[in-house]
Amino acid sequence: MLSYDPLTKRLGSYLIDAGLLTESQVDVALSDQEATGMRFGDILVERGWIKRQTIEYLTRKIISMERELGEPLKSGLLETRYSKQKSKNRQ
């Protein structure tokens, strides 16, 4: 059984899972979003927490693929510098 549904997992969760944002940062961005009506990703970029290219990459390479598959990507299917470093640190 899936630990989450890729069709409903939000961008903030992906960024937390990737170690790019903290839960506190996501909470602040969600508050900003509610107050301003800005898009979540635009708020992250405006605050300087994430580059737009990072959001676009994540959306194109991971989120879209998971939603198309209907399940999480298998570990190691998509390697990034971050995932390689994380794997190396576990050894």
C-alpha positions as CSV (number, residue, x, y, z in Angstrom):
1,M,0.0,0.0,0.0
2,L,1.3,3.5,-0.8
3,S,2.4,5.7,2.0
4,Y,1.0,8.6,0.1
5,D,-1.0,9.2,-3.0
6,P,1.1,10.9,-5.7
7,L,-2.0,12.5,-7.2
8,T,-2.5,14.6,-4.0
9,K,1.1,15.0,-2.6
10,R,1.9,18.7,-2.6
11,L,5.1,20.5,-3.8
12,G,6.0,21.4,-0.2
13,S,6.1,17.8,0.8
14,Y,8.4,16.9,-2.1
15,L,10.7,19.8,-1.1
16,I,10.8,18.7,2.5
17,D,11.4,15.1,1.5
18,A,14.3,16.3,-0.7
19,G,15.8,18.2,2.2
20,L,15.4,21.5,0.4
21,L,12.9,23.1,2.8
22,T,11.9,22.7,6.5
23,E,8.3,22.2,7.7
24,S,8.5,25.7,9.2
25,Q,9.4,27.2,5.8
26,V,6.5,25.4,4.2
27,D,4.2,26.7,7.0
28,V,5.4,30.3,6.4
29,A,5.0,30.0,2.6
30,L,1.4,28.6,3.1
31,S,0.6,31.6,5.4
32,D,2.0,34.0,2.8
33,Q,0.0,32.2,0.1
34,E,-3.2,32.6,2.1
35,A,-2.5,36.3,2.8
36,T,-1.4,37.2,-0.7
37,G,-3.0,34.7,-3.1
38,M,0.4,34.2,-4.7
39,R,1.4,30.7,-6.0
40,F,3.3,28.6,-3.5
41,G,6.3,28.2,-5.7
42,D,6.5,31.9,-6.5
43,I,6.6,32.6,-2.8
44,L,9.5,30.2,-2.3
45,V,11.4,31.9,-5.1
46,E,10.6,35.4,-3.8
47,R,11.9,34.5,-0.4
48,G,15.1,33.1,-1.9
49,W,14.6,29.6,-0.5
50,I,14.4,27.8,-3.8
51,K,15.4,28.6,-7.3
52,R,12.7,28.5,-10.0
53,Q,14.8,26.0,-11.9
54,T,14.7,23.6,-8.9
55,I,10.9,23.7,-8.8
56,E,10.6,23.2,-12.6
57,Y,13.0,20.3,-12.4
58,L,11.2,18.7,-9.5
59,T,7.9,19.1,-11.2
60,R,9.1,17.8,-14.6
61,K,11.3,14.9,-13.4
62,I,9.6,13.6,-10.3
63,I,6.1,14.9,-9.6
64,S,4.9,14.5,-13.2
65,M,6.4,11.0,-13.4
66,E,4.9,9.9,-10.1
67,R,1.5,11.2,-11.1
68,E,1.7,9.4,-14.4
69,L,2.7,6.2,-12.8
70,G,0.3,6.6,-9.9
71,E,2.9,5.5,-7.5
72,P,6.2,6.8,-5.9
73,L,9.3,6.4,-8.0
74,K,11.6,3.6,-6.9
75,S,14.6,4.8,-4.9
76,G,17.6,5.4,-7.2
77,L,15.4,5.7,-10.3
78,L,16.2,9.3,-10.6
79,E,19.6,10.3,-9.2
80,T,20.6,13.8,-8.3
81,R,23.6,15.2,-6.6
82,Y,21.5,15.4,-3.4
83,S,20.4,11.7,-3.6
84,K,23.9,10.6,-4.4
85,Q,25.3,12.5,-1.4
86,K,22.5,11.2,0.9
87,S,23.2,7.6,-0.2
88,K,27.0,8.1,0.3
89,N,26.4,9.4,3.8
90,R,24.4,6.3,4.8
91,Q,27.3,4.0,4.0
